[in-house]
Amino acid sequence: MTNYKVCVVGGWCGNRMVMVAEHLEDVFGKAGFPCRVTTHSVWENYSQPPVSNLVLQLLPAFTAAETGCPVINIKPLLLDLDHPPTIEKIFAQVQADFAIKQHNPA
């Protein structure tokens, strides 16, 4: 699943949002998950985030029903980029999605 798309949603914390997204892309790569991580600032534009497989939010902005994919709160990453419970929750979702894709190749 090389086209797995993750969107980090933030607001006024624009620089930190980019730092979180870049860090997660690096963490995914080191773990062997080829993910493309983008950002979406609701401070600049409150439209829907880009179509993604997973939305990670630094603030509550969207629901899974609105995005059409799982949504995870990652606010703890504002203080600690490697916050263990948050990273574990993210990886659990990504691993589940990769497992589904491997069993049902498109």
C-alpha positions as CSV (number, residue, x, y, z in Angstrom):
1,M,0.0,0.0,0.0
2,T,2.3,2.7,-1.2
3,N,-0.4,5.4,-1.5
4,Y,-1.4,5.4,2.1
5,K,-2.2,9.1,2.9
6,V,-2.1,10.6,6.3
7,C,-3.3,14.2,6.9
8,V,-2.3,16.1,10.1
9,V,-4.9,18.7,10.9
10,G,-4.0,21.7,13.0
11,G,-4.9,25.4,13.4
12,W,-3.0,28.3,14.8
13,C,-0.1,26.0,15.6
14,G,1.1,26.0,12.0
15,N,4.9,25.5,12.6
16,R,4.3,22.8,15.1
17,M,1.8,21.1,12.7
18,V,4.4,20.9,10.0
19,M,7.0,19.6,12.6
20,V,4.6,16.9,13.7
21,A,3.8,15.9,10.1
22,E,7.5,15.7,9.1
23,H,8.4,13.7,12.2
24,L,5.5,11.2,11.6
25,E,6.6,10.7,8.0
26,D,10.1,9.9,9.2
27,V,8.7,7.6,11.9
28,F,6.5,5.8,9.4
29,G,9.4,5.4,7.0
30,K,11.7,3.9,9.7
31,A,8.9,1.5,10.6
32,G,8.6,0.3,7.0
33,F,5.2,2.0,6.3
34,P,5.4,4.0,3.0
35,C,3.1,6.9,4.0
36,R,2.6,10.3,2.5
37,V,1.9,12.8,5.2
38,T,0.3,16.2,4.4
39,T,-1.0,19.0,6.5
40,H,-4.3,20.9,6.6
41,S,-4.7,24.1,8.6
42,V,-8.2,25.0,9.7
43,W,-6.9,28.3,10.8
44,E,-6.3,29.2,7.2
45,N,-9.1,27.3,5.6
46,Y,-11.9,25.4,7.3
47,S,-12.7,23.2,4.3
48,Q,-12.5,19.5,4.5
49,P,-9.0,18.0,4.7
50,P,-7.6,16.3,1.6
51,V,-8.8,12.8,0.9
52,S,-6.8,10.6,3.2
53,N,-6.6,7.1,4.7
54,L,-6.1,8.6,8.2
55,V,-6.7,12.0,9.7
56,L,-4.6,13.0,12.7
57,Q,-5.9,16.0,14.5
58,L,-4.0,18.4,16.8
59,L,-7.4,20.0,17.6
60,P,-10.9,18.7,17.3
61,A,-12.1,19.7,13.9
62,F,-13.6,16.8,12.0
63,T,-15.3,13.5,12.6
64,A,-14.7,10.2,10.8
65,A,-18.1,10.6,9.2
66,E,-17.0,13.9,7.7
67,T,-13.6,12.7,6.5
68,G,-14.6,9.2,5.4
69,C,-11.7,7.7,7.3
70,P,-10.5,7.1,10.8
71,V,-9.7,10.3,12.9
72,I,-7.3,10.2,15.8
73,N,-6.6,13.0,18.3
74,I,-2.9,13.6,18.5
75,K,-2.8,16.8,20.6
76,P,-0.2,15.2,23.0
77,L,2.3,15.4,20.1
78,L,2.3,19.2,20.5
79,L,4.4,18.7,23.7
80,D,6.2,15.4,22.9
81,L,6.7,14.3,19.3
82,D,7.2,10.7,20.5
83,H,4.3,10.6,23.1
84,P,4.2,6.8,23.5
85,P,0.4,6.2,23.9
86,T,-0.3,8.5,20.9
87,I,2.3,6.9,18.7
88,E,1.0,3.5,19.6
89,K,-2.6,4.5,18.7
90,I,-1.5,5.8,15.4
91,F,0.6,2.7,14.6
92,A,-2.3,0.4,15.6
93,Q,-4.5,2.1,13.0
94,V,-1.9,2.1,10.3
95,Q,-1.0,-1.5,10.9
96,A,-4.6,-2.5,10.8
97,D,-5.1,-0.6,7.5
98,F,-2.0,-2.2,6.0
99,A,-3.1,-5.7,7.1
100,I,-6.5,-5.1,5.4
101,K,-4.9,-4.0,2.2
102,Q,-2.6,-7.0,2.2
103,H,-5.5,-9.4,2.5
104,N,-7.6,-7.5,-0.1
105,P,-5.1,-6.2,-2.8
106,A,-6.7,-3.8,-5.2
